[in-house]
Amino acid sequence: MTPHPQTLSDALARDANNFDLVRLVAACAVVYCNAYVIQQTDAGDGIAAALGFGGAGYLGVYAFFLMSGLLVSASFERQRSVPRFVALRLARLLPAVIGASLVAIFVVGPIFTTLALHDYFMSGATWRNLDYFSTLVMKRGWTLPGVFEHNRFVRDICAPLWTLPLQVHCYLLVLVMGMFGLLSTRWRSVVAVLIAVTVFSVRLRLPDLQIGWRDFTDKTGGYAFFPEPFFFLGMLLYGWRERITLSGLMACGLLLVFLVFRDTAGAQALFYIAFVYGLLWVSVTPMLRRWVPRHDYSYAIYLYGFMVQQCVAALAPRMPPMLSIVVSAPFIFVLAAFSSRWIEQPVMSWCRRRVARSEARQHERRNAPEAPPMRAADLAVRWPPL
């Protein structure tokens, strides 16, 4: 445990946090959970059985959204520029999705399709997966003709894609709130989160433009809760980062409170309080600094994990879930390393260099000395011209 409690603001300093480690564990938790839902067995996720609600994959998604709310809010406050913020968000989300879609279309599809290759490549359904706007905004998943037709998840190539439009919508909320200056102070961040919760709670039904309240009993994929509120909580935590003190003793205390009251009606709320605080403490403790990966593979693991596990399930649908993880893991990590090192990082580095040059030019213009006012003599026409 840390000898002195740290603030959340300390964790947001460069090279002083374990955020990449938290995201890596979250991505691996999603892969672990997927093994139990993809394989055609009766085994269940051990964490879900222990808690009685949710599961490892659900907690991994919640962790991603919490970290995103915190870090994306910090990103906007650093940039304070709509074009730069949008460019960085696109550079973070889009390249890995493009890479994964190409792997799905040109590698997974031809190997596992039941169609002739000519029919597969001539099908419009194959190329609809290159519609990245629908993937990132309209919540449309990937399906390939003749692929995974006998799997438990029929024809589903990358189920985790459903969370990406939710992330994009949350990014838009951060953008709008930031433009109105609602992320700059503690109490303004409270207003921003209240507005975000209101937007989240309202449902606009098209095409008749009926406005109503969200059905909070309708949760995606059997989730115990919605991911978006964790993003909003991350926004709020960023606003109050200077006042939030994190210690291992408090994290253990909150976990103990949950264990004592786990059989009561408030057990789920107590667990999520302990879960969020524990994540934040893990993000700042120097005890885990040596385990922080040099490269962030979490996003690529999140995208490729389900795809590879579907391939394993197509070949061995009754394989025990833990064995399927052992078989899938090498392929997942190779694809994730390739995506991170050769697609995501080069694009992000290029984008950051462009953003840095843009910031430098703006700084030069702001600090440039003003030109002295012209005098009438300077405007006079000289003859003969010199």
C-alpha positions as CSV (number, residue, x, y, z in Angstrom):
1,M,0.0,0.0,0.0
2,T,1.1,3.5,-0.6
3,P,2.8,5.2,2.5
4,H,1.1,8.5,1.7
5,P,-2.3,8.8,0.1
6,Q,-2.2,10.3,-3.4
7,T,-4.8,12.4,-5.2
8,L,-6.4,11.5,-8.4
9,S,-4.7,14.5,-9.9
10,D,-1.3,12.8,-9.3
11,A,-2.4,9.8,-11.4
12,L,-3.1,12.0,-14.3
13,A,0.5,13.2,-14.5
14,R,2.5,11.7,-17.3
15,D,4.3,8.4,-16.4
16,A,2.8,8.5,-12.9
17,N,-0.1,6.1,-13.3
18,N,-1.1,2.5,-14.1
19,F,-3.9,3.2,-16.5
20,D,-2.5,1.0,-19.2
21,L,-2.3,-1.9,-16.8
22,V,-5.9,-1.3,-15.7
23,R,-7.1,-1.3,-19.3
24,L,-5.0,-4.5,-20.1
25,V,-6.6,-6.3,-17.2
26,A,-10.1,-5.1,-18.3
27,A,-9.5,-6.4,-21.8
28,C,-8.4,-9.8,-20.5
29,A,-11.4,-9.9,-18.3
30,V,-13.6,-9.5,-21.3
31,V,-11.8,-12.3,-23.1
32,Y,-12.2,-14.5,-20.0
33,C,-15.9,-13.8,-19.9
34,N,-16.4,-14.3,-23.6
35,A,-15.0,-17.9,-23.4
36,Y,-17.9,-18.9,-21.2
37,V,-20.6,-17.4,-23.5
38,I,-19.0,-18.5,-26.8
39,Q,-18.2,-22.1,-26.1
40,Q,-21.2,-24.4,-26.1
41,T,-20.8,-25.7,-22.6
42,D,-22.8,-25.4,-19.4
43,A,-19.9,-23.9,-17.4
44,G,-20.3,-20.4,-16.0
45,D,-18.1,-17.4,-15.3
46,G,-16.7,-17.9,-11.8
47,I,-16.7,-14.2,-11.0
48,A,-20.4,-13.9,-12.0
49,A,-21.2,-16.9,-9.8
50,A,-19.3,-15.4,-6.8
51,L,-21.0,-12.0,-7.1
52,G,-24.4,-13.1,-8.1
53,F,-24.6,-10.2,-10.6
54,G,-22.6,-9.1,-13.6
55,G,-19.3,-11.0,-14.4
56,A,-15.7,-10.4,-15.3
57,G,-16.5,-9.1,-18.8
58,Y,-19.1,-6.7,-17.6
59,L,-16.7,-5.3,-15.0
60,G,-14.0,-5.0,-17.7
61,V,-16.4,-2.9,-19.9
62,Y,-17.3,-0.8,-16.9
63,A,-13.6,-0.2,-16.2
64,F,-13.0,0.9,-19.8
65,F,-15.9,3.4,-19.6
66,L,-14.7,4.7,-16.2
67,M,-11.2,5.2,-17.5
68,S,-12.4,6.8,-20.7
69,G,-14.6,9.3,-18.9
70,L,-11.6,10.4,-16.8
71,L,-9.0,10.4,-19.5
72,V,-11.1,11.9,-22.3
73,S,-12.2,14.8,-20.1
74,A,-8.5,15.4,-19.3
75,S,-7.7,15.2,-23.0
76,F,-10.3,17.9,-23.9
77,E,-9.0,20.2,-21.1
78,R,-5.5,19.8,-22.4
79,Q,-6.4,20.5,-26.0
80,R,-9.1,23.1,-25.5
81,S,-9.7,22.8,-29.3
82,V,-12.5,21.1,-31.1
83,P,-10.5,20.0,-34.2
84,R,-7.6,18.7,-32.2
85,F,-9.9,16.8,-29.8
86,V,-11.8,15.2,-32.6
87,A,-8.6,14.3,-34.5
88,L,-7.2,12.6,-31.4
89,R,-10.4,10.7,-30.7
90,L,-10.6,9.4,-34.3
91,A,-6.9,8.5,-34.2
92,R,-7.6,6.5,-31.1
93,L,-10.7,4.6,-32.3
94,L,-10.7,4.3,-36.1
95,P,-7.3,2.7,-37.1
96,A,-7.7,-0.4,-34.9
97,V,-11.3,-0.8,-36.2
98,I,-10.1,-0.6,-39.8
99,G,-7.3,-3.1,-39.2
100,A,-9.7,-5.6,-37.5
101,S,-12.3,-5.3,-40.2
102,L,-9.6,-6.1,-42.9
103,V,-8.4,-9.1,-40.9
104,A,-12.0,-10.3,-40.6
105,I,-12.8,-9.8,-44.3
106,F,-9.6,-11.1,-45.9
107,V,-8.4,-13.7,-43.3
108,V,-11.2,-15.0,-41.1
109,G,-13.9,-14.8,-43.8
110,P,-12.1,-16.8,-46.5
111,I,-11.0,-19.5,-44.0
112,F,-14.4,-20.0,-42.3
113,T,-17.0,-19.2,-44.9
114,T,-19.2,-22.0,-46.3
115,L,-19.6,-20.2,-49.6
116,A,-17.3,-20.4,-52.6
117,L,-14.7,-17.7,-52.4
118,H,-16.1,-16.0,-55.6
119,D,-19.5,-15.8,-54.0
120,Y,-18.1,-14.6,-50.7
121,F,-16.1,-11.7,-52.3
122,M,-19.0,-10.9,-54.6
123,S,-21.5,-10.6,-51.8
124,G,-22.5,-7.1,-50.7
125,A,-22.7,-8.3,-47.1
126,T,-18.9,-8.8,-47.2
127,W,-18.1,-5.2,-48.0
128,R,-20.7,-3.6,-45.8
129,N,-18.3,-4.2,-42.9
130,L,-16.1,-1.4,-44.4
131,D,-18.9,1.1,-43.5
132,Y,-17.1,2.5,-40.4
133,F,-19.6,5.2,-39.8
134,S,-22.3,2.6,-39.1
135,T,-19.9,0.7,-36.9
136,L,-18.8,3.7,-34.8
137,V,-22.1,5.6,-34.8
138,M,-25.1,3.5,-35.7
139,K,-24.3,0.4,-33.6
140,R,-24.1,-2.0,-36.5
141,G,-22.0,-5.1,-35.9
142,W,-20.0,-7.1,-38.4
143,T,-21.3,-10.2,-40.1
144,L,-19.8,-12.1,-43.0
145,P,-21.7,-14.4,-45.4
146,G,-21.4,-18.1,-44.5
147,V,-19.1,-17.4,-41.5
148,F,-19.8,-18.8,-38.1
149,E,-23.2,-20.0,-39.1
150,H,-23.2,-22.9,-36.7
151,N,-21.6,-21.1,-33.7
152,R,-23.4,-20.3,-30.5
153,F,-23.2,-16.6,-31.6
154,V,-24.4,-17.1,-35.2
155,R,-22.4,-15.0,-37.8
156,D,-21.2,-12.5,-35.1
157,I,-17.6,-11.5,-35.9
158,C,-16.9,-8.9,-33.2
159,A,-19.6,-8.6,-30.5
160,P,-17.7,-6.0,-28.4
161,L,-18.3,-3.5,-31.2
162,W,-21.7,-2.6,-29.6
163,T,-19.8,-0.5,-27.0
164,L,-18.0,1.7,-29.5
165,P,-21.0,3.8,-30.5
166,L,-21.7,4.3,-26.8
167,Q,-18.2,5.6,-26.4
168,V,-18.6,7.9,-29.4
169,H,-21.8,9.4,-28.0
170,C,-20.0,9.9,-24.7
171,Y,-17.2,11.7,-26.5
172,L,-19.7,14.0,-28.1
173,L,-21.1,14.8,-24.7
174,V,-17.6,15.7,-23.5
175,L,-17.0,17.8,-26.6
176,V,-20.2,19.8,-26.0
177,M,-19.7,20.2,-22.3
178,G,-16.1,21.2,-22.8
179,M,-17.1,23.8,-25.4
180,F,-19.4,25.4,-22.8
181,G,-16.6,25.3,-20.2
182,L,-18.4,22.8,-18.0
183,L,-15.3,20.6,-17.4
184,S,-13.1,23.4,-16.1
185,T,-14.2,23.5,-12.4
186,R,-15.5,21.1,-9.8
187,W,-19.1,22.4,-9.6
188,R,-19.3,22.9,-13.4
189,S,-18.4,19.3,-13.8
190,V,-21.4,18.4,-11.6
191,V,-23.6,20.4,-13.9
192,A,-22.1,18.6,-16.9
193,V,-22.8,15.2,-15.4
194,L,-26.3,16.1,-14.5
195,I,-26.9,17.2,-18.1
196,A,-25.3,14.0,-19.4
197,V,-27.4,11.8,-17.2
198,T,-30.5,13.6,-18.4
199,V,-29.5,13.1,-22.0
200,F,-28.8,9.4,-21.2
201,S,-32.2,9.0,-19.6
202,V,-34.2,10.5,-22.5
203,R,-35.1,8.4,-25.6
204,L,-35.9,9.9,-29.0
205,R,-37.9,7.5,-31.1
206,L,-37.6,7.9,-34.8
207,P,-39.2,8.6,-37.3
208,D,-42.2,10.0,-35.4
209,L,-39.9,12.0,-33.1
210,Q,-41.5,10.8,-29.9
211,I,-39.6,11.7,-26.7
212,G,-39.8,9.4,-23.7
213,W,-37.8,8.0,-20.9
214,R,-35.3,5.1,-21.3
215,D,-36.5,1.7,-20.2
216,F,-34.0,1.0,-17.5
217,T,-34.9,-2.7,-17.3
218,D,-33.8,-3.2,-20.9
219,K,-30.0,-3.8,-20.6
220,T,-27.8,-5.1,-23.4
221,G,-26.5,-8.7,-23.2
222,G,-27.7,-9.4,-19.6
223,Y,-25.6,-6.7,-18.1
224,A,-26.4,-5.8,-14.5
225,F,-26.0,-2.1,-15.3
226,F,-25.4,0.3,-18.1
227,P,-21.8,1.3,-19.2
228,E,-22.5,5.0,-19.8
229,P,-23.0,6.0,-16.2
230,F,-19.4,4.8,-15.5
231,F,-18.2,7.2,-18.2
232,F,-20.2,10.1,-16.6
233,L,-18.7,9.1,-13.2
234,G,-15.2,9.4,-14.8
235,M,-16.1,12.9,-16.0
236,L,-17.1,13.8,-12.4
237,L,-14.0,12.3,-10.9
238,Y,-11.9,14.4,-13.3
239,G,-13.6,17.6,-12.1
240,W,-12.9,16.7,-8.5
241,R,-9.5,15.1,-9.1
242,E,-7.7,17.5,-6.7
243,R,-10.0,16.6,-3.8
244,I,-10.1,12.8,-4.3
245,T,-7.5,11.1,-2.1
246,L,-6.7,7.4,-2.8
247,S,-5.2,4.9,-0.4
248,G,-4.9,1.2,-0.2
249,L,-6.3,1.2,3.3
250,M,-9.5,2.8,2.2
251,A,-9.8,0.4,-0.8
252,C,-9.5,-2.6,1.5
253,G,-12.0,-1.0,3.9
254,L,-14.6,-0.6,1.2
255,L,-14.1,-4.1,0.0
256,L,-14.6,-5.4,3.6
257,V,-17.8,-3.4,3.9
258,F,-19.1,-5.0,0.8
259,L,-18.2,-8.5,2.0
260,V,-20.0,-7.9,5.3
261,F,-23.2,-6.7,3.7
262,R,-23.1,-8.8,0.5
263,D,-26.4,-10.5,1.4
264,T,-28.3,-7.3,1.8
265,A,-30.3,-5.2,-0.6
266,G,-27.5,-2.7,-0.9
267,A,-24.8,-5.2,-1.8
268,Q,-24.7,-4.3,-5.5
269,A,-24.3,-0.5,-4.8
270,L,-21.6,-1.2,-2.1
271,F,-19.7,-3.5,-4.6
272,Y,-19.6,-0.8,-7.3
273,I,-18.4,1.8,-4.8
274,A,-15.6,-0.5,-3.8
275,F,-14.9,-1.5,-7.4
276,V,-14.6,2.1,-8.6
277,Y,-12.4,3.2,-5.7
278,G,-10.3,0.1,-6.0
279,L,-9.7,0.8,-9.7
280,L,-8.6,4.3,-9.0
281,W,-6.3,3.2,-6.2
282,V,-4.8,0.5,-8.6
283,S,-4.3,3.3,-11.1
284,V,-2.0,5.3,-8.8
285,T,-0.2,2.9,-6.5
286,P,3.6,2.6,-7.2
287,M,3.4,-1.0,-6.1
288,L,2.2,-2.0,-9.6
289,R,4.3,0.4,-11.6
290,R,6.7,-2.3,-12.7
291,W,3.9,-4.3,-14.2
292,V,2.6,-1.5,-16.5
293,P,3.1,-2.6,-20.1
294,R,5.3,-0.6,-22.4
295,H,2.6,-0.6,-25.1
296,D,-1.2,-0.4,-24.7
297,Y,-2.6,-3.6,-26.2
298,S,-5.9,-3.3,-24.5
299,Y,-8.0,-1.9,-27.3
300,A,-6.7,-4.4,-29.8
301,I,-7.2,-7.3,-27.4
302,Y,-10.8,-6.1,-26.9
303,L,-11.4,-6.1,-30.6
304,Y,-9.6,-9.3,-31.7
305,G,-10.4,-11.4,-28.7
306,F,-14.0,-12.3,-29.6
307,M,-13.0,-12.8,-33.3
308,V,-10.3,-15.3,-32.4
309,Q,-12.5,-17.0,-29.9
310,Q,-15.3,-17.4,-32.5
311,C,-12.7,-19.1,-34.7
312,V,-11.8,-21.6,-32.0
313,A,-15.5,-22.2,-31.2
314,A,-16.1,-22.9,-34.9
315,L,-13.4,-25.6,-34.8
316,A,-14.1,-27.0,-31.4
317,P,-17.5,-25.8,-30.0
318,R,-17.5,-28.1,-27.0
319,M,-14.0,-27.2,-25.8
320,P,-13.8,-26.3,-22.1
321,P,-13.7,-22.4,-21.8
322,M,-10.4,-22.3,-19.9
323,L,-8.8,-24.5,-22.6
324,S,-10.2,-22.3,-25.3
325,I,-8.6,-19.3,-23.6
326,V,-5.2,-21.1,-23.7
327,V,-5.6,-21.9,-27.4
328,S,-6.9,-18.4,-28.3
329,A,-4.5,-16.3,-26.2
330,P,-1.4,-16.6,-28.5
331,F,-3.3,-15.5,-31.6
332,I,-5.1,-12.7,-29.7
333,F,-1.8,-11.3,-28.4
334,V,0.0,-11.6,-31.7
335,L,-2.8,-9.7,-33.5
336,A,-3.0,-7.2,-30.7
337,A,0.7,-6.5,-30.8
338,F,0.6,-6.1,-34.5
339,S,-2.3,-3.7,-34.3
340,S,-0.8,-1.7,-31.5
341,R,2.8,-1.5,-32.8
342,W,2.1,-1.1,-36.5
343,I,-1.3,0.5,-36.8
344,E,-2.5,2.3,-33.7
345,Q,0.8,3.8,-32.4
346,P,2.1,5.1,-35.8
347,V,-1.3,6.8,-36.5
348,M,-1.5,8.3,-33.0
349,S,2.1,9.5,-33.0
350,W,1.6,11.2,-36.4
351,C,-1.6,12.8,-35.1
352,R,0.0,14.0,-31.9
353,R,2.9,15.5,-33.9
354,R,0.4,17.4,-36.1
355,V,-1.4,18.6,-33.0
356,A,1.8,19.7,-31.4
357,R,2.8,21.7,-34.5
358,S,-0.6,23.3,-34.5
359,E,-0.3,24.2,-30.9
360,A,3.2,25.6,-31.5
361,R,2.0,27.8,-34.4
362,Q,-0.9,29.1,-32.3
363,H,1.5,29.9,-29.4
364,E,3.8,31.8,-31.8
365,R,0.9,33.8,-33.2
366,R,-0.3,34.7,-29.7
367,N,3.2,35.8,-28.5
368,A,4.3,37.5,-31.7
369,P,4.9,41.3,-31.2
370,E,2.3,43.5,-32.7
371,A,3.4,45.4,-35.9
372,P,3.7,49.1,-35.3
373,P,1.0,51.2,-36.8
374,M,1.7,52.5,-40.3
375,R,2.4,56.2,-40.8
376,A,1.2,58.3,-43.6
377,A,4.7,58.5,-45.0
378,D,4.9,54.8,-45.2
379,L,1.8,54.8,-47.5
380,A,3.1,57.5,-49.8
381,V,4.0,56.6,-53.3
382,R,7.7,57.2,-53.9
383,W,9.0,58.2,-57.3
384,P,11.1,57.0,-58.7
385,P,10.5,53.7,-57.0
386,L,13.5,52.3,-55.1
